[in-house]
Every structure is written in structure tokens, then in C-alpha cells.
Amino acid sequence: MINDQFLKYGFYAQGIAPIVNDKDLNNPEFIRATRNYAASLNIPYRAWRNYIVDWYRDAPIIFVGANGHEAFVDTEMFDFEHADSWFRDFCKKVPPCVTPRVRKEARARTLALASLLSAHRLLAQRS
């Protein structure tokens, strides 16, 4: 018998990942690491939206909010005009001489993508 805290969610999850928060989005090193990780996946920018939404659908992971309760990532944030251009720009390697920041109008979608990428990295490290 498997005795695991993740079974309480109704399926065997491979991990629990926190939702990214405003403190993370204000941290240039977190944004750099997230963008560099995205770039390392070598996904064509026009495929990013489908890739990350499909990954989230199939991911054996639970997200939790600051309150410790299960949370969901709103992938509808990626449904906007010129989303491909945003993914192209966000999912590029950031050199050490650049201090990345998140623009106000992009915070919600950056929070969603950064949460998904953080969980993706967590699972990749366990493989």
C-alpha cells in the first residue's frame, strides 16, 4: 500500500508546488532563472501556449496558494492578441548584464507562466 500525502487529492501526484507570488515577480534573479529555464526547453515560441497548457492539464502536480490550500493556475491568461510575441520575448535567455523586470500589464500572465515553469522544473529535477 502506498502511504503518501499526495493521495489525498484523489490521484498520485509527484509533487506539490507553490503558486508564484508578487515577491517572486519583483525578484530579478527569480525572473532571470524562470526565463532562462524556459529558454532551455527549446520550444518554438508559437508552440508555447499549447505546450504549457497541455503540460498543466497532464501534470501530476498539485499547486497550493499562500494559504496552503489547493490552487489553480488560470491558463486563460495566455489567450490574448499577440500572445506568440509575448512568449517569444519572455522565453528568451536573459544575460547576466540585464536586470529583468515584469511590466505591470504582464504580471498576471507572468505569474501564471512562472508558476507552471517552476512546477515543470521541479518535476524535471525529480526525473
Backbone bond lengths (Angstrom), bond angles and torsions (degrees), N, CA, C in turn:
res aa  C-N    CA-C-N  psi(-1)  N-CA   C-N-CA  omega(-1)  CA-C   N-CA-C  phi
1 M - - - 1.454 - - 1.526 109.67 -
2 I 1.313 115.59 136.49 1.459 120.77 178.84 1.520 108.21 -86.25
3 N 1.300 116.45 125.13 1.468 120.99 177.25 1.515 106.66 -111.92
4 D 1.316 116.12 98.49 1.454 119.74 -173.89 1.510 110.69 -142.48
5 Q 1.325 116.70 137.03 1.462 120.38 -179.55 1.523 112.49 -61.54
6 F 1.318 118.65 -24.09 1.455 121.27 -175.45 1.530 112.27 -76.43
7 L 1.336 118.32 -16.39 1.458 120.70 179.16 1.528 112.12 -68.60
8 K 1.311 117.60 -19.20 1.464 119.89 -179.35 1.524 112.05 -64.26
9 Y 1.313 118.09 -14.46 1.459 121.93 179.22 1.525 112.33 -88.45
10 G 1.325 117.94 0.33 1.453 121.15 176.38 1.514 114.75 95.95
11 F 1.304 117.22 -2.05 1.459 121.79 175.13 1.520 107.59 -156.39
12 Y 1.316 116.62 165.14 1.450 119.42 -179.55 1.522 109.66 -84.36
13 A 1.300 115.74 105.62 1.462 121.23 177.34 1.521 108.62 -88.87
14 Q 1.307 115.78 150.23 1.462 120.23 179.44 1.523 111.87 -91.91
15 G 1.305 117.21 -2.75 1.455 118.92 178.63 1.516 112.40 178.30
16 I 1.305 113.46 167.76 1.460 122.08 174.76 1.522 106.43 -121.60
17 A 1.327 115.44 127.81 1.470 120.24 -177.02 1.523 109.59 -123.03
18 P 1.314 116.35 137.82 1.467 118.97 177.11 1.533 110.93 -76.91
19 I 1.317 115.24 149.49 1.461 120.74 171.32 1.530 106.47 -71.95
20 V 1.295 116.97 136.73 1.460 121.92 176.99 1.531 108.21 -62.03
21 N 1.326 116.29 147.13 1.465 120.01 -177.70 1.536 110.90 -122.01
22 D 1.327 115.29 177.90 1.470 120.20 -178.17 1.525 112.54 -60.48
23 K 1.321 117.37 -35.72 1.473 120.26 178.21 1.530 109.94 -59.82
24 D 1.333 116.26 -42.77 1.466 120.19 177.90 1.530 110.87 -62.61
25 L 1.345 115.82 -44.45 1.470 119.70 -178.29 1.519 112.55 -65.51
26 N 1.323 117.09 -23.68 1.467 120.87 178.30 1.523 112.81 -88.12
27 N 1.318 117.27 -2.33 1.460 122.42 -177.87 1.529 109.39 -97.55
28 P 1.336 117.57 107.80 1.473 119.99 -178.37 1.535 113.41 -57.20
29 E 1.326 117.31 -34.39 1.467 119.28 -179.20 1.526 111.42 -70.39
30 F 1.321 117.28 -34.66 1.464 120.38 174.86 1.525 109.56 -65.35
31 I 1.311 117.42 -45.71 1.470 121.38 -179.98 1.528 109.83 -63.11
32 R 1.327 117.62 -43.06 1.470 120.92 177.76 1.527 110.39 -59.24
33 A 1.325 116.81 -48.36 1.469 120.81 -178.79 1.531 111.24 -62.22
34 T 1.319 116.32 -39.95 1.465 120.74 179.68 1.521 110.95 -66.17
35 R 1.314 116.46 -47.18 1.462 120.07 179.84 1.527 111.38 -65.45
36 N 1.327 116.79 -40.57 1.465 119.60 179.38 1.534 110.83 -66.15
37 Y 1.328 116.70 -36.41 1.460 119.31 176.49 1.532 109.80 -64.44
38 A 1.330 116.60 -45.12 1.469 120.49 178.13 1.531 110.08 -57.57
39 A 1.320 116.74 -44.48 1.470 120.87 -179.88 1.535 110.92 -62.64
40 S 1.326 116.62 -35.58 1.466 120.23 -177.58 1.526 112.60 -67.90
41 L 1.323 117.39 -17.98 1.465 120.66 -179.39 1.531 112.55 -77.60
42 N 1.335 116.44 -14.23 1.471 121.89 176.35 1.526 113.42 53.54
43 I 1.306 115.87 46.01 1.465 121.31 177.43 1.524 107.41 -96.39
44 P 1.325 118.08 129.34 1.472 119.55 177.38 1.530 109.72 -58.20
45 Y 1.320 117.22 139.74 1.463 119.95 -172.40 1.523 112.93 -60.34
46 R 1.313 118.17 -29.83 1.471 119.69 178.75 1.526 112.33 -74.93
47 A 1.314 117.17 -12.58 1.463 121.37 179.95 1.526 112.66 -99.39
48 W 1.328 116.84 -7.98 1.460 120.32 -173.46 1.530 113.63 -58.75
49 R 1.315 117.51 -47.87 1.462 119.25 -176.31 1.524 110.74 -58.07
50 N 1.302 117.35 -51.19 1.465 120.15 179.86 1.519 111.51 -64.19
51 Y 1.320 116.93 -40.02 1.459 120.26 -179.46 1.525 111.13 -59.12
52 I 1.327 116.90 -51.16 1.463 119.47 -172.73 1.529 111.47 -73.68
53 V 1.328 117.64 -34.95 1.469 120.43 177.53 1.534 109.85 -67.62
54 D 1.319 117.25 -43.51 1.467 120.60 177.70 1.524 111.15 -64.78
55 W 1.324 116.63 -40.40 1.466 119.88 178.44 1.528 109.92 -61.31
56 Y 1.317 117.35 -45.57 1.465 121.57 179.89 1.534 110.68 -61.18
57 R 1.313 116.59 -42.56 1.466 120.71 179.30 1.532 110.86 -57.69
58 D 1.324 117.13 -39.85 1.456 121.95 -173.92 1.528 114.07 -98.13
59 A 1.309 117.94 -7.74 1.469 121.26 -172.93 1.527 111.90 -66.26
60 P 1.312 116.63 130.74 1.463 120.60 177.21 1.532 110.75 -86.25
61 I 1.320 115.32 60.33 1.461 120.35 -174.74 1.522 109.17 -141.26
62 I 1.311 115.74 150.65 1.456 123.07 177.47 1.530 107.33 -111.31
63 F 1.319 116.09 135.06 1.464 120.98 174.40 1.518 108.68 -99.90
64 V 1.316 116.09 141.79 1.458 121.00 176.07 1.521 109.64 -126.91
65 G 1.326 114.87 144.52 1.459 120.99 177.22 1.511 110.65 -86.33
66 A 1.321 115.79 -176.68 1.468 121.87 -178.58 1.526 111.76 -60.40
67 N 1.327 116.87 -26.61 1.461 120.75 -179.45 1.528 112.88 -82.41
68 G 1.329 117.27 -2.51 1.455 121.91 179.29 1.506 114.80 86.09
69 H 1.327 117.66 -1.45 1.459 121.87 179.09 1.526 110.32 -90.77
70 E 1.333 114.47 156.10 1.456 119.13 178.92 1.526 110.21 -57.51
71 A 1.310 115.77 138.25 1.469 122.25 -179.07 1.519 108.30 -131.43
72 F 1.306 115.04 160.32 1.457 120.64 179.55 1.518 109.54 -122.24
73 V 1.315 115.76 146.12 1.459 122.15 179.34 1.526 107.56 -92.81
74 D 1.317 116.30 128.09 1.463 121.63 -178.77 1.522 109.42 -83.35
75 T 1.328 115.93 97.94 1.463 119.88 -178.77 1.525 112.51 -79.26
76 E 1.322 117.31 -6.02 1.469 119.27 174.19 1.529 110.50 -66.84
77 M 1.317 116.14 -14.14 1.469 120.65 175.80 1.522 111.25 -59.67
78 F 1.317 116.37 -21.57 1.463 120.82 -176.75 1.526 112.80 -91.64
79 D 1.324 116.51 2.50 1.468 121.46 179.29 1.523 109.73 -99.96
80 F 1.301 116.14 85.20 1.463 120.57 178.26 1.526 108.14 -150.68
81 E 1.307 114.66 160.05 1.455 119.56 179.61 1.523 109.87 -61.59
82 H 1.280 117.10 136.23 1.469 124.30 179.02 1.532 113.20 69.68
83 A 1.334 116.56 26.17 1.468 119.89 177.94 1.528 110.90 -59.91
84 D 1.341 116.62 -37.22 1.469 119.20 179.40 1.519 111.27 -57.99
85 S 1.325 116.47 -40.52 1.473 120.18 179.37 1.519 111.10 -65.62
86 W 1.328 115.98 -39.13 1.470 119.31 178.87 1.524 110.19 -64.10
87 F 1.336 117.38 -46.58 1.464 120.28 177.51 1.528 110.67 -60.64
88 R 1.332 117.31 -41.04 1.470 121.04 178.88 1.524 110.16 -57.28
89 D 1.325 116.81 -45.55 1.461 120.99 -177.42 1.526 112.90 -75.01
90 F 1.327 116.95 -38.77 1.465 119.78 -177.00 1.524 111.59 -72.76
91 C 1.310 117.45 -39.59 1.460 121.95 -172.35 1.521 112.37 -89.52
92 K 1.312 115.77 38.71 1.466 124.11 177.01 1.522 109.20 -111.17
93 K 1.320 114.99 146.18 1.463 120.10 176.80 1.522 109.92 -62.35
94 V 1.330 115.29 138.54 1.465 121.35 -179.98 1.525 107.85 -107.05
95 P 1.333 117.75 117.39 1.462 119.64 -179.37 1.531 111.43 -68.67
96 P 1.324 116.89 156.01 1.466 120.93 -178.33 1.531 114.50 -59.15
97 C 1.333 117.16 -24.70 1.463 120.18 -178.23 1.530 113.06 -79.90
98 V 1.336 117.83 -4.04 1.465 122.20 -178.96 1.522 108.85 -107.64
99 T 1.329 115.90 136.92 1.461 120.82 175.10 1.528 107.61 -102.46
100 P 1.334 117.09 103.29 1.464 119.02 -177.04 1.527 111.55 -73.31
101 R 1.312 114.96 151.35 1.459 120.81 176.02 1.518 107.82 -143.53
102 V 1.318 114.91 165.96 1.464 120.52 179.76 1.517 107.49 -111.43
103 R 1.318 115.48 123.81 1.462 120.00 178.53 1.527 109.96 -70.96
104 K 1.306 115.90 148.67 1.463 122.28 -176.30 1.529 111.98 -52.78
105 E 1.317 117.09 -46.20 1.467 120.41 -176.79 1.528 112.97 -71.10
106 A 1.324 118.04 -12.33 1.462 121.34 -178.99 1.535 112.31 -106.21
107 R 1.311 118.27 3.14 1.465 120.68 -174.39 1.528 113.22 -60.75
108 A 1.324 118.02 -46.16 1.467 119.96 -176.12 1.527 111.17 -63.97
109 R 1.329 117.53 -44.88 1.466 118.55 -179.24 1.524 110.87 -73.19
110 T 1.324 117.81 -30.95 1.466 120.01 176.36 1.521 109.94 -67.70
111 L 1.318 117.19 -40.29 1.455 121.37 177.18 1.532 109.94 -60.25
112 A 1.324 116.85 -44.61 1.466 120.94 179.76 1.533 110.79 -63.83
113 L 1.324 116.89 -50.02 1.468 119.47 -178.13 1.523 111.14 -66.19
114 A 1.326 117.99 -42.01 1.465 120.76 179.83 1.529 111.02 -63.41
115 S 1.323 117.47 -37.58 1.469 120.31 177.07 1.522 110.15 -62.77
116 L 1.320 116.46 -46.14 1.467 120.77 -179.90 1.525 111.41 -65.39
117 L 1.324 116.65 -41.85 1.467 119.56 180.00 1.523 111.94 -68.48
118 S 1.313 117.56 -34.94 1.470 120.22 176.92 1.523 110.52 -63.57
119 A 1.333 116.14 -42.06 1.465 120.23 177.46 1.531 111.01 -68.25
120 H 1.317 116.45 -39.20 1.467 121.68 177.81 1.527 109.65 -58.86
121 R 1.316 115.75 -46.10 1.470 120.64 179.69 1.529 110.71 -63.78
122 L 1.338 117.13 -40.49 1.452 121.97 178.20 1.521 110.79 -58.05
123 L 1.321 117.11 -47.44 1.461 120.57 179.64 1.528 112.08 -67.77
124 A 1.328 116.50 -37.83 1.463 120.92 -179.88 1.542 110.38 -63.90
125 Q 1.319 116.80 -36.71 1.470 120.97 179.96 1.520 111.14 -68.93
126 R 1.306 117.20 -26.33 1.476 121.87 -179.13 1.520 111.92 -83.49
127 S 1.329 116.62 -16.77 1.479 119.50 -177.48 1.499 111.57 -77.96
